[in-house]
Amino acid sequence: LRARLNDLRHLPNVTSGMWLLADRFRFTPLATVLTHGALLFIVAGVVLSSRGGFSDPSVSVPVGSSVALGHSTGLTLTARGFTDAYYDTGAPKDFASDVVLTRAGVPVASATVRPNHPLSLDGVVIHQAAFGNAADLRVVTADGRSREVTIPMRWRSADGALTFGRLALAGQDAELFVGTASAGRLDALMPAGLVRLDVTRPSTGQTAGSALLEPRRARTVAGLTVTLLRERPYTEFLVSRDPGGPWVWTGALLLVAGLALTIYLRPRRIWALVEPHEDAAQVRLACAERSDRWFAALVADLCPPDPASATDPVPGKEPPS
């Protein structure tokens, strides 16, 4: 009996007299160590990401310009070029940015970034997110101070006819809205090559003035002298650093492994009582499982039916033909 249990991969561990105790998957309860450890890994990953990570979903860089990434990275992102391709339907097929990362003015990495092909350096990951056109403006305030700003036009109006962007002027009660007709849309009020400018007062929420800007021609709107220098493409990135990511993924794998072991390798135990008689022995088997399908199969393996008994005629009945 004991040898048969071994053949069935049940590991006997206790033998006392005529009693036999056999286990299978006896170490499965230790899988809970994996699941509890997984929770610790996940919590540690969340803490690391919350303290040392960041995520900027929309870092816009006009082509030919540079933007400091901040967050104590010391990195500056420069977009040297941009290419795009379209299907016959007009939907984007591919778009890619030629970028270089510098630290203290020294190039440290460069790559062509496109969707699903990010650039990574020191845990900072740069994903290609979007693209469009931007307006370069020269703004002269009432006190004579001049500044040049770039406003990416990343949003569309509710009817899709206008593509626009906005920028709040630092130190001024003014927010600039610039827009052009969307690609493939004709607007009699928005001739090609012109940019619409609206100036609003954030303090009141009212529009202070509007104008159509022509390239290199200054217009005075709401006390601001604004000149459209040029339109140029911009490229937008999702920049992030997630130091806890590997910890969270490790915890997730440990959690799945622990649950799988617990569910599919359930501990099984049987008891066997051998009672000797004069010319034979009686074996009684018991299990702790409510569902006894596996136990019934085990009993059938241990005690196969006697082929001879299947053909012995039953008294009072004719044998089968």
C-alpha positions as CSV (number, residue, x, y, z in Angstrom):
1,L,0.0,0.0,0.0
2,R,2.8,2.4,0.9
3,A,4.6,1.6,-2.3
4,R,1.5,2.2,-4.3
5,L,1.0,5.6,-2.6
6,N,4.5,6.6,-3.6
7,D,3.8,5.5,-7.1
8,L,0.9,7.9,-7.1
9,R,3.1,10.7,-5.9
10,H,1.6,10.8,-2.5
11,L,4.4,11.2,0.0
12,P,3.9,9.2,3.2
13,N,5.2,11.1,6.2
14,V,3.8,9.3,9.3
15,T,3.6,5.6,9.9
16,S,2.5,4.2,13.3
17,G,1.5,0.6,13.6
18,M,-1.2,-0.2,11.1
19,W,-1.9,3.5,10.4
20,L,-0.7,5.2,7.3
21,L,-0.8,9.0,6.6
22,A,0.0,10.3,3.1
23,D,0.2,13.9,1.9
24,R,0.4,15.4,-1.5
25,F,1.4,19.1,-2.1
26,R,2.1,19.4,1.6
27,F,4.2,22.5,1.0
28,T,1.5,24.4,-0.9
29,P,0.4,26.5,2.2
30,L,3.8,28.1,2.0
31,A,2.6,29.8,-1.2
32,T,0.9,32.3,1.0
33,V,4.4,33.6,1.8
34,L,4.6,34.6,-1.9
35,T,1.2,36.4,-1.8
36,H,2.0,38.3,1.4
37,G,5.5,39.1,0.1
38,A,3.9,40.3,-3.1
39,L,1.9,42.9,-1.2
40,L,5.1,44.2,0.4
41,F,6.8,44.6,-2.9
42,I,3.8,46.4,-4.4
43,V,3.6,48.8,-1.4
44,A,7.3,49.4,-1.6
45,G,7.0,50.2,-5.3
46,V,4.2,52.7,-4.7
47,V,6.2,54.5,-2.0
48,L,9.3,54.7,-4.2
49,S,7.3,56.0,-7.2
50,S,5.4,58.6,-5.0
51,R,8.7,59.9,-3.5
52,G,11.1,59.7,-6.4
53,G,8.9,59.5,-9.5
54,F,7.1,62.0,-11.7
55,S,4.9,62.0,-14.8
56,D,4.5,65.0,-17.2
57,P,1.9,63.9,-19.8
58,S,2.4,66.9,-22.2
59,V,5.8,68.3,-22.6
60,S,5.6,70.3,-25.8
61,V,8.8,71.1,-27.7
62,P,8.7,73.2,-30.9
63,V,11.0,71.8,-33.5
64,G,14.4,73.5,-33.3
65,S,13.9,74.4,-29.6
66,S,14.8,73.0,-26.2
67,V,12.9,72.5,-23.0
68,A,14.3,71.7,-19.5
69,L,12.7,68.6,-18.1
70,G,13.1,69.7,-14.4
71,H,12.3,67.3,-11.5
72,S,16.0,67.4,-10.5
73,T,16.9,65.5,-13.6
74,G,19.3,68.1,-14.9
75,L,18.2,67.1,-18.5
76,T,17.3,69.4,-21.4
77,L,15.3,67.9,-24.3
78,T,15.9,69.3,-27.8
79,A,13.7,68.5,-30.8
80,R,16.1,68.6,-33.8
81,G,13.5,67.4,-36.4
82,F,10.1,65.8,-36.9
83,T,8.6,63.6,-39.6
84,D,5.1,62.2,-40.1
85,A,3.3,59.9,-42.6
86,Y,-0.4,59.4,-43.3
87,Y,-2.7,56.8,-44.7
88,D,-4.9,57.6,-47.8
89,T,-7.7,58.4,-45.4
90,G,-5.7,61.1,-43.7
91,A,-5.2,59.3,-40.5
92,P,-1.6,59.4,-39.1
93,K,0.4,56.3,-40.0
94,D,3.6,57.2,-38.3
95,F,5.2,60.2,-36.6
96,A,8.7,60.4,-35.1
97,S,10.9,63.0,-33.5
98,D,14.7,63.3,-33.7
99,V,15.7,64.3,-30.2
100,V,18.8,64.8,-28.1
101,L,19.2,65.0,-24.3
102,T,21.8,67.2,-22.8
103,R,23.0,67.7,-19.3
104,A,25.0,70.8,-18.5
105,G,25.2,71.5,-22.2
106,V,26.8,68.1,-22.9
107,P,24.8,65.6,-25.1
108,V,24.2,62.4,-23.2
109,A,21.7,60.6,-25.4
110,S,19.9,60.9,-28.8
111,A,17.3,58.9,-30.6
112,T,14.4,58.9,-33.0
113,V,11.4,58.7,-30.7
114,R,8.1,57.3,-32.1
115,P,5.0,55.7,-30.6
116,N,6.0,52.5,-28.6
117,H,9.7,53.3,-29.1
118,P,10.7,55.6,-26.2
119,L,14.0,57.0,-25.2
120,S,15.2,56.0,-21.7
121,L,18.1,57.5,-19.7
122,D,18.8,57.1,-16.0
123,G,15.2,56.0,-15.3
124,V,13.7,58.9,-17.3
125,V,11.5,57.6,-20.1
126,I,10.4,59.9,-23.0
127,H,7.4,58.7,-25.1
128,Q,6.1,60.3,-28.3
129,A,2.6,61.5,-27.5
130,A,1.3,64.0,-30.1
131,F,2.3,66.7,-32.6
132,G,0.8,69.7,-34.3
133,N,1.6,73.4,-35.1
134,A,2.7,76.2,-32.8
135,A,2.6,79.9,-33.1
136,D,5.7,82.0,-32.2
137,L,4.7,85.4,-31.0
138,R,6.6,88.5,-29.8
139,V,4.6,90.2,-27.1
140,V,5.4,93.8,-25.9
141,T,3.6,94.8,-22.7
142,A,2.4,98.4,-21.8
143,D,5.6,99.0,-19.8
144,G,7.7,98.3,-22.9
145,R,9.0,94.8,-21.9
146,S,9.3,92.4,-24.8
147,R,9.2,88.6,-24.7
148,E,9.0,85.9,-27.3
149,V,6.6,83.0,-26.6
150,T,5.7,79.8,-28.3
151,I,2.1,78.6,-28.0
152,P,1.4,75.0,-29.2
153,M,-2.1,74.6,-30.7
154,R,-3.0,71.3,-29.2
155,W,-6.8,71.6,-28.7
156,R,-9.8,71.7,-31.1
157,S,-13.0,73.6,-30.8
158,A,-16.2,71.7,-30.2
159,D,-17.1,71.7,-33.9
160,G,-13.6,70.7,-34.9
161,A,-13.2,73.7,-37.2
162,L,-10.6,75.5,-35.1
163,T,-7.3,74.3,-33.6
164,F,-6.1,76.5,-30.8
165,G,-3.7,76.9,-27.9
166,R,-3.4,79.2,-24.9
167,L,-0.8,80.8,-22.7
168,A,-1.1,82.8,-19.5
169,L,1.4,85.7,-19.5
170,A,3.4,85.8,-16.3
171,G,3.0,89.0,-14.3
172,Q,0.1,90.1,-16.5
173,D,-3.7,89.8,-16.1
174,A,-3.8,88.4,-19.6
175,E,-4.2,85.0,-21.2
176,L,-3.5,84.6,-24.9
177,F,-5.6,82.3,-27.1
178,V,-4.3,81.6,-30.6
179,G,-6.0,79.5,-33.3
180,T,-6.0,78.6,-36.9
181,A,-8.4,76.6,-39.1
182,S,-8.0,72.9,-38.6
183,A,-6.4,70.8,-41.3
184,G,-8.8,70.1,-44.2
185,R,-11.4,72.7,-42.9
186,L,-12.1,75.9,-44.7
187,D,-13.2,79.0,-42.8
188,A,-14.1,82.3,-44.5
189,L,-13.3,84.1,-41.2
190,M,-9.9,82.4,-40.9
191,P,-7.9,82.9,-44.1
192,A,-4.9,80.7,-44.7
193,G,-1.7,82.0,-43.2
194,L,-3.5,84.1,-40.5
195,V,-3.7,83.3,-36.8
196,R,-6.6,84.5,-34.6
197,L,-5.7,86.0,-31.3
198,D,-8.0,86.5,-28.3
199,V,-6.9,88.1,-25.1
200,T,-8.9,87.4,-22.0
201,R,-8.7,88.7,-18.4
202,P,-8.4,85.8,-16.0
203,S,-9.5,88.1,-13.1
204,T,-12.9,88.7,-14.8
205,G,-13.1,85.9,-17.4
206,Q,-14.0,88.5,-20.0
207,T,-12.5,88.8,-23.5
208,A,-10.5,92.0,-23.7
209,G,-9.8,92.0,-27.4
210,S,-9.4,90.0,-30.6
211,A,-7.4,90.3,-33.8
212,L,-6.2,88.4,-36.9
213,L,-2.4,88.3,-36.9
214,E,-0.4,88.4,-40.2
215,P,3.2,87.2,-40.2
216,R,5.6,90.0,-39.2
217,R,2.9,92.6,-38.7
218,A,2.4,94.0,-35.2
219,R,-1.1,94.4,-33.8
220,T,-2.2,96.1,-30.5
221,V,-4.8,94.1,-28.6
222,A,-5.9,94.9,-25.0
223,G,-2.7,96.9,-24.3
224,L,-0.4,94.3,-25.8
225,T,1.6,94.7,-29.0
226,V,1.7,91.2,-30.5
227,T,3.6,90.1,-33.6
228,L,3.2,86.7,-35.3
229,L,6.8,85.7,-36.0
230,R,6.1,82.3,-37.6
231,E,4.2,79.0,-37.4
232,R,6.2,75.9,-37.0
233,P,5.6,72.3,-36.0
234,Y,5.9,71.2,-32.4
235,T,6.2,67.7,-31.0
236,E,4.7,66.5,-27.6
237,F,6.1,64.0,-25.2
238,L,5.0,62.1,-22.1
239,V,8.0,62.2,-19.8
240,S,8.1,60.1,-16.7
241,R,10.3,58.4,-14.1
242,D,9.0,55.4,-12.2
243,P,11.6,53.9,-9.8
244,G,9.0,51.7,-8.2
245,G,7.8,50.1,-11.4
246,P,10.1,47.0,-11.2
247,W,9.0,46.5,-7.6
248,V,5.3,46.6,-8.5
249,W,5.8,44.2,-11.5
250,T,7.8,41.8,-9.3
251,G,5.0,41.9,-6.7
252,A,2.4,41.3,-9.3
253,L,4.2,38.2,-10.6
254,L,4.7,36.9,-7.1
255,L,1.0,37.5,-6.4
256,V,-0.1,35.6,-9.5
257,A,2.3,32.7,-8.7
258,G,1.2,32.4,-5.1
259,L,-2.5,32.4,-6.1
260,A,-1.9,29.9,-8.9
261,L,-0.1,27.5,-6.5
262,T,-2.8,27.9,-3.9
263,I,-5.7,27.3,-6.2
264,Y,-4.3,24.5,-8.5
265,L,-2.1,22.6,-6.1
266,R,-4.4,22.2,-3.1
267,P,-2.9,20.1,-0.2
268,R,-4.4,16.6,-0.1
269,R,-4.2,14.1,2.7
270,I,-5.5,10.5,3.1
271,W,-5.5,8.2,6.1
272,A,-5.3,4.4,5.7
273,L,-6.2,1.9,8.5
274,V,-5.0,-1.7,7.8
275,E,-6.9,-4.3,9.9
276,P,-5.4,-7.8,9.6
277,H,-7.6,-10.9,9.6
278,E,-6.8,-14.6,9.5
279,D,-6.2,-14.9,5.8
280,A,-6.5,-11.3,4.6
281,A,-6.3,-7.7,5.5
282,Q,-9.0,-5.0,5.4
283,V,-7.9,-1.5,4.4
284,R,-10.0,1.6,5.2
285,L,-9.2,4.9,3.5
286,A,-10.4,8.4,4.4
287,C,-9.8,11.9,3.1
288,A,-10.4,15.4,4.4
289,E,-11.9,16.8,1.1
290,R,-15.6,17.4,0.8
291,S,-15.3,16.8,-2.9
292,D,-14.1,13.3,-3.3
293,R,-13.7,13.0,-7.1
294,W,-9.9,12.7,-6.8
295,F,-10.3,10.4,-3.8
296,A,-12.6,8.1,-5.7
297,A,-10.1,7.9,-8.5
298,L,-7.3,7.2,-6.0
299,V,-9.3,4.4,-4.5
300,A,-10.0,3.0,-8.0
301,D,-6.2,3.0,-8.7
302,L,-5.4,1.4,-5.4
303,C,-8.1,-1.3,-5.6
304,P,-8.8,-2.1,-9.2
305,P,-11.8,-4.4,-9.8
306,D,-11.1,-8.1,-10.1
307,P,-11.6,-9.0,-13.8
308,A,-12.8,-12.5,-12.8
309,S,-15.6,-11.1,-10.6
310,A,-16.9,-9.2,-13.6
311,T,-17.6,-12.4,-15.5
312,D,-18.8,-14.6,-12.6
313,P,-22.6,-15.2,-13.1
314,V,-24.9,-13.8,-10.4
315,P,-27.0,-16.4,-8.8
316,G,-30.5,-16.5,-10.2
317,K,-29.5,-14.5,-13.3
318,E,-28.4,-15.6,-16.7
319,P,-24.9,-14.5,-17.8
320,P,-24.9,-11.8,-20.4
321,S,-24.7,-13.1,-24.0
